[in-house]
Amino acid sequence: MYKKLANSYEGVLTGKSLLWGGSLARTEATGYGSVYFAKYMLEDRGKTLEGKRCVVSGSGNVAIHTIEKLYHLGAIPITCSDSTGMILDEDGIDLALLKELKEVKRARLSEYIKSRPNAKYTPVSEYMEGTNGVWSIPCFAAFPSATQNELNAQDAKNLLANGCICVNEGANMPSNPEAVDIFIESKIAYGPGKAANAGGVATSQLEMAQNASMLSWTFEEVDAKLAQIMKNIYTNASTTAAEFGEPTNLVMGANIAGFRKVADAMIEQGLV
């Protein structure tokens, strides 16, 4: 529609179809990037996702590809959710089944247990009052990947009490301010969405780079570039946080690093 209205065919849009300039791995990028960010956070602490139980909220694009990349790194994602309830599958979420239900059939997660009877479905009505059921499950790492304000202070306390040492945000602002304060104070590996879920827009930039050079990179090439971008984002946030005396506070690190990049560019151009 933009092209029709503007009679312009420059590369101004991203997330395009592969038939007219889109990039491989763009669909997967936010979820994949989120897991990469968690990987680098944990490596800095001498830990790994391999073999670890992880809880994921949501069952849309970000959640599905978060689960997929967790499997790639040897983790065991055991939950997913939608607006009606959550699945707990101790054997690990059946990714092929989840994709079939959500991407093909557009079905509710309650259908999941018809094919996986050993899994447990809990409707929203049975969650503990004022909490999200996903965050009551003991885990090593949590990946809020559904919606804004889905994780509150009580959820944060539940996660910490159950041994969670990493919370990484794939959604936009999924933890409310009280929960964020608890994570920062606890000094766990907390990846705020403003940094941890940047993989999607980063891959949009990679799409534009391919368009400008009239190239089409392989899925593996884009994925490798995405991993490096997420490492750079983590490093920038982490080193900035350390510079300002709070090495575990990536909220502060990401805020200051982002602000300084824009401010310094404005100063160099004489705008300030």
C-alpha positions as CSV (number, residue, x, y, z in Angstrom):
1,M,0.0,0.0,0.0
2,Y,2.9,2.4,0.8
3,K,4.3,1.7,-2.7
4,K,1.0,2.4,-4.3
5,L,0.4,5.6,-2.4
6,A,4.0,7.0,-2.7
7,N,4.9,5.5,-6.0
8,S,8.2,4.7,-4.3
9,Y,10.1,1.5,-4.2
10,E,13.0,2.3,-1.9
11,G,13.7,-0.1,1.0
12,V,11.6,1.6,3.6
13,L,9.7,-1.4,4.9
14,T,11.0,-4.4,6.8
15,G,9.4,-7.8,7.7
16,K,8.6,-8.2,4.0
17,S,7.8,-11.4,2.2
18,L,10.7,-13.4,1.0
19,L,9.3,-13.0,-2.5
20,W,10.1,-9.2,-2.5
21,G,13.1,-8.5,-0.3
22,G,12.4,-10.1,3.0
23,S,15.0,-11.7,5.1
24,L,15.3,-15.3,6.3
25,A,15.2,-15.6,10.1
26,R,13.2,-12.3,10.5
27,T,10.2,-14.3,11.8
28,E,12.4,-16.1,14.4
29,A,14.6,-13.2,15.3
30,T,12.9,-11.7,18.4
31,G,12.6,-15.1,20.2
32,Y,16.1,-16.3,19.0
33,G,17.7,-13.0,20.0
34,S,16.1,-13.1,23.5
35,V,17.6,-16.5,24.2
36,Y,21.0,-15.4,22.9
37,F,20.9,-12.5,25.3
38,A,20.2,-14.8,28.2
39,K,23.0,-17.1,27.0
40,Y,25.5,-14.2,27.2
41,M,24.2,-13.0,30.6
42,L,24.6,-16.5,32.0
43,E,28.0,-17.1,30.5
44,D,29.3,-14.0,32.3
45,R,28.3,-15.7,35.5
46,G,29.9,-19.0,34.6
47,K,26.5,-20.7,33.9
48,T,24.8,-22.2,30.9
49,L,21.2,-23.0,29.7
50,E,22.1,-26.6,28.8
51,G,20.0,-29.1,30.6
52,K,18.1,-26.4,32.5
53,R,14.4,-26.2,33.1
54,C,13.0,-23.0,31.6
55,V,9.5,-21.5,31.8
56,V,8.1,-19.5,28.9
57,S,4.9,-17.5,28.8
58,G,2.9,-17.0,25.6
59,S,2.4,-19.1,22.5
60,G,2.7,-16.6,19.8
61,N,5.7,-15.8,17.5
62,V,8.1,-14.7,20.2
63,A,7.3,-17.5,22.6
64,I,7.4,-20.2,19.9
65,H,10.8,-19.2,18.7
66,T,12.1,-18.7,22.2
67,I,11.2,-22.3,22.9
68,E,12.8,-23.3,19.6
69,K,16.1,-21.6,20.4
70,L,16.1,-22.9,24.0
71,Y,16.0,-26.4,22.5
72,H,18.9,-25.5,20.1
73,L,21.0,-24.6,23.2
74,G,20.1,-27.7,25.1
75,A,17.6,-26.2,27.5
76,I,14.3,-27.8,28.5
77,P,11.4,-25.4,28.0
78,I,8.5,-26.8,30.0
79,T,5.7,-24.2,29.8
80,C,3.7,-22.1,27.4
81,S,0.5,-20.1,27.8
82,D,-2.3,-18.2,26.1
83,S,-5.2,-16.0,27.2
84,T,-7.1,-19.0,28.5
85,G,-4.5,-21.0,30.4
86,M,-1.1,-22.6,30.6
87,I,0.6,-25.9,29.7
88,L,3.1,-27.6,31.9
89,D,4.9,-30.4,30.1
90,E,7.7,-31.8,32.3
91,D,9.1,-33.8,29.3
92,G,9.6,-30.5,27.4
93,I,7.1,-28.6,25.3
94,D,6.3,-30.5,22.0
95,L,7.3,-27.7,19.6
96,A,5.9,-29.3,16.5
97,L,2.5,-29.8,18.3
98,L,2.6,-26.2,19.6
99,K,3.3,-24.8,16.1
100,E,0.5,-26.9,14.6
101,L,-2.0,-25.7,17.2
102,K,-1.1,-22.0,17.1
103,E,0.3,-21.4,13.6
104,V,-1.9,-23.8,11.6
105,K,-5.1,-24.5,13.5
106,R,-5.2,-21.3,15.6
107,A,-6.5,-23.4,18.4
108,R,-6.5,-23.0,22.2
109,L,-3.8,-24.6,24.3
110,S,-6.4,-26.7,26.0
111,E,-6.1,-28.9,22.8
112,Y,-2.5,-29.7,23.6
113,I,-3.2,-32.3,26.2
114,K,-5.3,-34.3,23.7
115,S,-2.0,-35.2,22.0
116,R,0.2,-35.0,25.2
117,P,-1.9,-36.6,28.0
118,N,1.0,-36.5,30.4
119,A,1.1,-32.7,30.2
120,K,-1.0,-30.6,32.5
121,Y,-3.3,-27.8,31.4
122,T,-4.3,-25.2,34.0
123,P,-7.0,-22.6,33.0
124,V,-6.6,-19.0,34.0
125,S,-9.4,-19.3,36.5
126,E,-7.3,-21.7,38.6
127,Y,-4.2,-19.5,38.9
128,M,-3.4,-18.3,42.4
129,E,-5.2,-15.0,42.9
130,G,-3.2,-12.1,41.5
131,T,-0.5,-14.2,39.9
132,N,0.4,-15.8,36.6
133,G,0.5,-19.5,36.8
134,V,3.6,-19.8,34.6
135,W,5.7,-18.0,37.2
136,S,4.8,-20.5,40.0
137,I,6.7,-23.3,38.4
138,P,10.2,-24.1,39.7
139,C,12.8,-23.3,37.0
140,F,16.3,-22.2,36.3
141,A,15.3,-19.4,33.9
142,A,12.1,-17.6,33.0
143,F,11.2,-16.0,29.6
144,P,8.2,-13.6,29.8
145,S,7.2,-13.6,26.1
146,A,3.5,-12.8,26.0
147,T,2.4,-9.3,26.9
148,Q,2.9,-6.1,29.0
149,N,2.6,-6.3,32.8
150,E,2.2,-10.1,32.8
151,L,4.6,-10.5,35.7
152,N,4.0,-8.7,39.0
153,A,5.7,-8.4,42.3
154,Q,4.2,-11.6,43.7
155,D,5.2,-13.5,40.5
156,A,8.7,-12.2,41.0
157,K,8.8,-13.4,44.6
158,N,7.5,-16.8,43.5
159,L,10.2,-17.2,40.8
160,L,13.0,-16.3,43.2
161,A,11.6,-18.6,45.9
162,N,11.5,-21.5,43.5
163,G,15.2,-21.1,42.5
164,C,15.0,-19.0,39.3
165,I,18.3,-17.2,38.7
166,C,17.6,-15.7,35.3
167,V,14.6,-13.7,33.9
168,N,14.9,-12.6,30.3
169,E,12.2,-10.5,28.7
170,G,11.1,-11.4,25.2
171,A,7.9,-9.3,25.4
172,N,7.7,-5.5,25.7
173,M,7.7,-4.5,29.4
174,P,6.3,-7.8,30.6
175,S,7.4,-7.2,34.2
176,N,5.7,-4.4,36.1
177,P,7.8,-1.8,37.9
178,E,7.6,-3.5,41.3
179,A,8.7,-6.8,39.8
180,V,11.6,-5.1,38.0
181,D,12.8,-3.6,41.3
182,I,12.7,-7.0,43.0
183,F,14.8,-8.5,40.2
184,I,17.4,-5.7,40.3
185,E,17.6,-5.9,44.1
186,S,18.1,-9.7,44.0
187,K,21.0,-9.3,41.5
188,I,19.8,-12.2,39.4
189,A,20.6,-12.3,35.7
190,Y,17.8,-10.0,34.6
191,G,17.6,-9.0,30.9
192,P,15.2,-6.1,30.4
193,G,13.1,-6.1,27.2
194,K,14.6,-2.9,25.9
195,A,17.8,-4.9,25.4
196,A,16.9,-8.5,25.4
197,N,14.1,-8.4,22.8
198,A,16.0,-6.2,20.3
199,G,16.6,-9.1,18.0
200,G,13.6,-8.4,15.8
201,V,14.4,-4.8,15.0
202,A,18.1,-5.7,14.7
203,T,17.2,-8.3,12.0
204,S,15.1,-5.7,10.2
205,Q,18.3,-3.7,9.9
206,L,20.0,-6.8,8.5
207,E,17.1,-7.0,6.0
208,M,17.7,-3.5,4.9
209,A,21.4,-4.2,4.5
210,Q,20.6,-7.1,2.3
211,N,18.3,-4.9,0.2
212,A,20.9,-2.2,-0.1
213,S,23.5,-4.6,-1.3
214,M,21.1,-6.6,-3.5
215,L,22.1,-9.8,-1.6
216,S,20.2,-12.5,0.1
217,W,21.9,-14.2,3.0
218,T,21.3,-17.7,4.2
219,F,19.3,-18.4,7.4
220,E,22.5,-19.5,9.1
221,E,24.3,-16.2,8.1
222,V,21.5,-14.1,9.4
223,D,21.3,-16.2,12.6
224,A,25.0,-15.8,13.2
225,K,24.9,-12.0,12.7
226,L,21.9,-11.9,15.1
227,A,23.9,-13.8,17.8
228,Q,26.8,-11.3,17.4
229,I,24.4,-8.3,17.6
230,M,22.8,-9.6,20.8
231,K,26.3,-10.2,22.3
232,N,27.2,-6.6,21.5
233,I,24.0,-5.3,23.1
234,Y,24.6,-7.3,26.2
235,T,28.3,-6.2,26.4
236,N,27.3,-2.5,26.0
237,A,24.7,-2.7,28.7
238,S,26.9,-4.8,31.0
239,T,30.1,-2.7,30.7
240,T,28.1,0.5,31.1
241,A,26.4,-0.8,34.2
242,A,29.8,-1.8,35.7
243,E,31.2,1.7,34.8
244,F,28.5,3.2,36.9
245,G,29.0,0.9,39.9
246,E,26.1,-1.5,39.5
247,P,27.4,-4.4,37.3
248,T,24.3,-6.5,37.6
249,N,21.8,-3.7,36.8
250,L,21.3,-4.1,33.1
251,V,18.3,-1.8,33.2
252,M,20.5,1.1,34.2
253,G,23.3,-0.1,31.8
254,A,20.9,-0.3,28.8
255,N,19.3,3.1,29.6
256,I,22.7,4.9,29.9
257,A,24.3,3.2,27.0
258,G,21.3,4.0,24.7
259,F,21.1,7.6,25.9
260,R,24.8,8.2,25.5
261,K,24.9,6.8,22.0
262,V,22.1,9.2,20.9
263,A,23.5,12.2,22.9
264,D,27.0,11.8,21.7
265,A,25.8,11.6,18.1
266,M,23.8,14.8,18.5
267,I,26.8,16.6,20.1
268,E,29.1,15.5,17.3
269,Q,26.7,16.9,14.7
270,G,26.4,20.2,16.5
271,L,22.7,19.7,17.4
272,V,23.4,20.3,21.1
